[in-house]
Amino acid sequence: MKGSREPFEALRIFFTGVGGQGTLLATRLVGEAALEEGLPVTLSEIHGMAQRGGVVESSVVVGKALSPTIADGEADILMAFEPMEAARALPKCHGESLIIANTKPIVPFTVAIGQSSYPELETLYEAIHGKVKRLVWLDAVELARQSGSERASNIVMIGILAGIGQLPVSEENWQKALKKTLPGRILEVNRRAFQEGYKVGQGAAA
């Protein structure tokens, strides 16, 4: 709830994924939730090729900060919608960071045509585990499927972020942000996806 958490100077959240995963929608949702809570917030799209299935990166900085840009070693939270992108973005984090990573791979075109290989999930996990304070490593697509639409995996991950509670936004204001950000026809399934993630986040926080 408002006022129940310790104040902070700034919280820097770095998002990374692949085109089509809803990375930028998730970024907007987090920004909207912070605004609903009355927190100062800035959003930045670093670069993206969503229309070609390329890497999409963005950031949200909540609190007192002069720049929305997140340099290496500055991300307090890394939201990685694809496991290989989680490993690639690890330099953005520091020792006290939280990483929430989806383990469902999206195979790049070069792998599909045999020009390169995709790392084993265990290899990616080992590259990340132990480098940060907290890692939530799970198949968000499967949780989204159980909620009614695997396309809502990005919302599952935002639910995890909300449930952990590191970003001081009440559940009520998360719900307001969902309603403002998502079209009415897909709102209900995304609410279910959010709640599934929220429960996971609460468990991780405990």
Secondary structure, DSSP 8 states (H G I E B T S, - for coil): -TT-S---SEEEEEEEEETTS-HHHHHHHHHHHHHHTT--EEEEEEEE-GGGT-EEEEEEEEES-S-S---TT-EEEEEESSHHHHHHTGGGEEEEEEEEEE------HHHHTTSS----HHHHHHHHTTSSSEEEEE-HHHHHHHHT-GGGHHHHHHHHHHHHT-S---HHHHHHHHHHHS-HHHHHHHHHHHHHHHHHHHHHH-
